[in-house]
Amino acid sequence: MKIKLQLAIFNALTRLIVILVLWFTLPILVEKVIYHNANKDLIEKKQKFISHLDKEEINDFIERNDKTETYASFSTLHSEFLQLSRLPKQFAPNKTIFITEPRIIEGEENDYRILQYDFIYEKMAYRLEIGSSLSEIKDLTFTIRFFILIVLFIILVVTFLMDTFFIEYLLKPFYKIIDTKIRRVNEPDIFDHTPIKTHSTDFQELDSVLNQMMYRISELFKKEKQFIANVSHELLTPIAILKNKFENLLQNNSLDDDAIDKIAGSLKTLDMLKKIINNLLLISRIENHQYVANETINLKELLFDLKDDLKDRIEENELTFSMNLESNFEFLGNKTLIHILLFNLIVNAIKYNKNQGSIKISDAFLNENYILSISDTGIGMNEKQISKIFNRFAQINSAQEGHGLGLAIADSIAHFHHIKIEVNSIPNEETTFQLIFPKKAKS
C-alpha cells in the first residue's frame, strides 16, 4: 500500500474516532444544557406561581372537597402540568428538588422534568410540582444528533479528499525521484542528475544524496568496464600464447605418447579456461549494457536457423524435434544475444533429454504478452534445482559436461531484453522453459 493512501486512511480513521466520541458525548452535553434551561424555566414558573398565591386560591382548593387534597392544572397537549398537594407538617420546608420520572396525565404516560417545592402557607404545608414534558427534549436531542452525524460525515469525506490531494501533491517529488532516478540505478550512464523541484527539505536532501551516490556508482561503472577490457586482453592473450606453444610442442617428433597425451590434455584445459572466461566476459558485458538492442528480430526465422545448426546433435541423440509457431513474432533487440539465449535453452533440452525423447517449441499470446515455450521429455528437475539453475556454475547433473554458465547467460540476456523466464518441470518426465516477452514488443 502506497504511503499517500496510508496517510489518508490514518487521517480518516482519526477523524472517525473523533466523530464517534462526539456522537456519544455530544448528546449528553446537549441533554445537560437542555436540563439546565428546563430547570431555570421551572424555577421561574415556581416563583411566578408562589408570588401570586393567596388565601383565596387556597380556599378555592379547600372548598373543592377533593379527597386527594390535590389541585392540578395541565396544558392542552400535556407538555406541562402544575400540581399542588397538601402535606403533613413533618417535612423540610422551602426545599426545591428536580426529578425526572414518568407521569400519567389524563390516561397518557409521558416523561417529565419535574420541580418539587415544599413550602408552608399560613401554617399549612404544601408541595408544588411543576412539570415540563421531555418528549420535545428527546426529539430535539435526536434532531441534533442526526444533524451532527450528517455534518461530521460530510466533514470526514471532504477532509479525506483534501488530505488525499494534498498528500499526492506533497509526495509528488518523492515519486518523481523514484521514477526518474532510483529505477535507473542499473543504468548509471543515463542517470538524470538534474535536481528535483520540491519545497520539502527532506526530498531535497534525498535527491542530493542520490545524485552523489550515482556519481560514485558511475565512476565505479566506468572502472568496471575498463577492468573487463583489461581482463579480456590480459587473460586471453597468455592463454593464446600457451596454446600456441603447446601446439608447437606437438610438432616435436621426439615426444613419446605419454607426453603427447599430457600436452593434448593441457590444450583441452586451456580451451575450457578460454571458454569460461569468454562466457564470464559475455555476462559482464550484458549486465553492464555494453550491447545495443535496436535490431528487428524474427523469432520464427531464428528458430528455424537454430534447428538446422543443431540438426546433427538432435539426430545423434535420436530426438524428435517439432515446432508449432502460429505467430510471425518480431521485436527489437540484439540478434546475437537472442541467438545465444535460444541456443543455450535448446542445447539444454538436448543435453538433459532422454534417448529417443522429444523437443517441442510452441508459442501463444496471453494478456497481450507473446509466450515462447521450449519443452523436452528429459530428466526434469525438482523445486530446489529450479531455484538454482540460473546461478553461475550451477549444474543440474554432475555427470553431464558443461561449466554451469549456459542458463546464467540466458538469464542475463533475458533480463537485458526485459523478457521473463518461467520454468515448469516434473522430475523424470519433462521440463518447459517459457519466455514471456514484454507487451511493448511489436508483432
LINVEN-V329513 format. One record per helix or strand. SS is the DSSP state (@ for helix, = for strand). FROM is the first residue (numbers start at 1). LEN is the number of residues. If there is no record, write none. Layout:
SS_FROM_LEN / SS_FROM_LEN
This chain:
@_3_50 / @_55_9 / =_70_5 / =_80_8 / =_95_11 / =_108_14 / =_124_10 / @_135_46 / @_182_3 / @_188_3 / @_201_50 / @_257_31 / =_295_4 / @_299_11 / @_311_6 / =_320_5 / =_330_4 / @_335_17 / =_358_9 / =_369_8 / @_383_4 / @_406_11 / =_420_7 / =_430_7
